[in-house]
Amino acid sequence: MNRKEILAKRARAVRRATRVRARIEGTKERPRLSVFRSHRHISAQLIDDTTGRTLAAASDMKAKSEAKPLERAAAVGTELAEAAKKAGVTTVIFDRGSYLYHGRVKALAEAAREAGLVF
């Protein structure tokens, strides 16, 4: 890929994320569960958009695991749900950003649901 193609691809991703975030807003009672997925890692955080604060966060960068990527994403979802319970949060709004709802993003969301988060 040349530079022009890379910039065009990133611009499309920003437009997708903007479309998703235009429809949702996190509050203290129902924060936004924002997912970030890189090539190697995945992380998620609960954000209160009214104050701009992060209420809870989880990432797979802390544990050096030999688990498969889907298993690590599920572990992040479970860890985030536990951190949310400690922060007193039970319901969230899911923000997938510019990522499609499949693979690691879907594994994280389903694990968070199984651990008790409602969205």
Backbone hydrogen bonds, N-H to C=O, Kabsch-Sander energy under -0.5 kcal/mol:
donor,donor_aa,acceptor,acceptor_aa,energy
6,I,2,N,-2.1
7,L,3,R,-2.4
8,A,4,K,-2.0
9,K,5,E,-2.3
10,R,6,I,-2.3
11,A,7,L,-2.1
12,R,8,A,-2.0
13,A,9,K,-1.8
14,V,10,R,-2.3
15,R,11,A,-2.1
16,R,12,R,-2.2
17,A,13,A,-2.4
18,T,14,V,-2.4
19,R,15,R,-2.2
20,V,16,R,-2.1
21,R,17,A,-2.7
22,A,18,T,-1.5
23,R,19,R,-0.6
23,R,20,V,-1.0
27,T,30,R,-2.0
32,R,47,I,-2.7
33,L,93,I,-3.5
34,S,32,R,-1.0
34,S,45,Q,-2.7
35,V,95,D,-1.6
36,F,43,S,-3.1
38,S,36,F,-0.5
38,S,41,H,-2.6
43,S,36,F,-2.7
44,A,58,A,-2.6
45,Q,34,S,-2.1
46,L,56,A,-3.0
47,I,32,R,-2.6
47,I,45,Q,-0.6
48,D,53,R,-3.0
49,D,26,G,-0.7
49,D,47,I,-0.8
50,T,26,G,-0.7
51,T,48,D,-0.5
52,G,48,D,-2.0
53,R,48,D,-1.3
55,L,46,L,-2.9
55,L,53,R,-0.6
56,A,46,L,-0.9
58,A,44,A,-2.5
60,D,42,I,-1.6
64,K,62,K,-0.6
65,S,63,A,-1.3
72,R,68,K,-2.3
73,A,69,P,-2.3
74,A,70,L,-2.0
75,A,71,E,-2.0
76,V,72,R,-2.0
77,G,73,A,-2.0
78,T,74,A,-2.1
79,E,75,A,-2.5
80,L,76,V,-2.5
81,A,77,G,-2.0
82,E,78,T,-2.0
83,A,79,E,-2.1
84,A,80,L,-2.4
85,K,81,A,-2.0
86,K,82,E,-1.7
87,A,83,A,-1.5
88,G,85,K,-1.0
89,V,84,A,-3.0
91,T,29,E,-0.5
92,V,118,V,-2.4
93,I,31,P,-2.5
95,D,33,L,-2.9
96,R,94,F,-0.6
99,Y,96,R,-1.7
102,H,100,L,-1.9
105,V,102,H,-1.1
107,A,103,G,-2.3
108,L,104,R,-2.3
109,A,105,V,-2.1
110,E,106,K,-2.7
111,A,107,A,-2.0
112,A,108,L,-2.1
113,R,109,A,-2.1
114,E,110,E,-2.4
115,A,111,A,-1.6
116,G,113,R,-1.4
117,L,112,A,-2.4
118,V,90,T,-2.6
119,F,117,L,-0.5
